[in-house]
Amino acid sequence: MADTHQNYVGGEWVTASTGETVDVVNPANPTEVVTTYQESSAADAADAVDAAADAADAWGDTPAPQRGDVLREVGDILADRKEELTELLTDEEGKTHAEAGGEVQRAIDIFHYYAGKTRDMGGDVKSPSGSNTNLYTVDEPVGVVSLITPWNYPIAIPAWKMAPALAAGNAVVLKPASVAPGPAHAIVEALDEAGITDGAVNLVTGPGSEVGTEFATNDRVDAVSFTGSSQVGNMVYDQATDDQKRVQMEMGGKNPTLVMDSADVEDAADIVAGGAFGVTGQACTATSRAIVHEDVYDEFVDAIVERAADIDIGPGDEYEMGPQVTESELEGTLEYIDIAADEGAALAAGGERPEGGRFEDGFYVEPTVFTDVERDMRIAQEEVFGPVLAVIPVADYEEALDVCNDVEYGLAASIVSNDHSEINRFKRDVEAGVVKINEATTGLELHVPFGGFKNSSSETWREQGDAGLDFYTISKTVYENY
Ligand code: NAD
């Protein structure tokens, strides 16, 4: 029998006022219920905001290094639970054990990183123009912050929002995606165990339309940090900015890798395959377009088709590529495969839902490659969020860059080239927040800023690293004459 998890409000584990729960099933075996969560209402979310507002001063007044001690202990607790959380992540979300273990480690590292940062916080002292004066800034917490997170990195994303928010002294309300809330729940359990001030962190599970909307609009919320689809993010942006809340929106992508004629084509195929098919293509930074110079096009297509065909699909505890997270995500991918074929793209690898044996009932799709894709086809413009790659031929660097930037998104982009001038022009001209040279579009370091351009991001605040703290602090400038 699966465990039933509760909400965490004001330092207590509580059931939802609705009396309803929702099951999370294993995407590799949907008849298995992994865990059960509260199906909460807007009223439950409002209670959590009240608890956070009541606790904000106490947590904000706690000396920052003491807040850091709590975060450090959270990192230690997660490290002790790493194996169990890796399995939970695979069972709820479907990614492989190797991918899940890396993600759990990322959450541990994030808590330790921001724990260390708490000793460096506070503000800056500047040279005043007059005598007998002090001139300095004081960084304060913003207040109550709502964190709304997606299912695809169900522990790393809650961690990279919660750790800086709490380090900076804010009170937090968290709504993880209903599809895989377990790892975020585990972070809150660790915060509880580490003795965080009651009400400084609150977790409510339930539908976005109820819990998410309340978190985005409640008067007592000062800031909203959202990660998810551009469609929902843009709506939350409008709702939250309506009464001047501070907002941070991290949304979709249509990330390209340019493969130029100077590239080593085998290396390029490895790079693109890793970016396109890793985590079953369910990364906001996943490579979904390979924009390939015509001189190496045929060679690249052969190499990438070979990579796609070689990937062993199956349950994430044993195989190289796991299932998609839900039936509806799988259906979305299969629909895009049909759309691409109808538009005239050539199916060169995959394209099917594998059946029988270990695939029975699981939400699997083959790693898929479309070639001869034209830049304005939907498969070249819209986020698929599955292991589907569109290969687009181009005549030269100028055309490659033009195709690269000709989408509504601008999250991550990479180039595979050995031409120094081309690489430097790409760094300057590409419209993306993450720029990779001879690397996949996926894979991020935790101590440098992360965010996108255009419809990938609200472009106001970056996440991660030092920049990740900016969103969660508000600064006063003090002029003091003695
Ligand atoms: P989603 O937009 O469906 O949901 C994200 C979160 O918003 C969930 O918690 C959901 O319950 C909540 N939500 C849904 N409706 C809401 C509403 N009306 N009001 C408030 N909240 C609401 O996204 P998803 O399917 O969970 O995640 C996949 C998407 O996330 C992809 O588009 C991917 O590119 C994006 N993503 C972006 C980044 C990034 O950093 N840019 C990182 C990971 C994922």
Residues whose N, C-alpha, C, O or C-beta is under 5 A from the ligand:
A	BS01	NAD	I148 T149 P150 W151 K175 P176 A177 S178 G206 P207 G208 S209 G212 T213 T227 G228 S229 S230 V232 V236 E250 M251 G252 G253 C284 S456
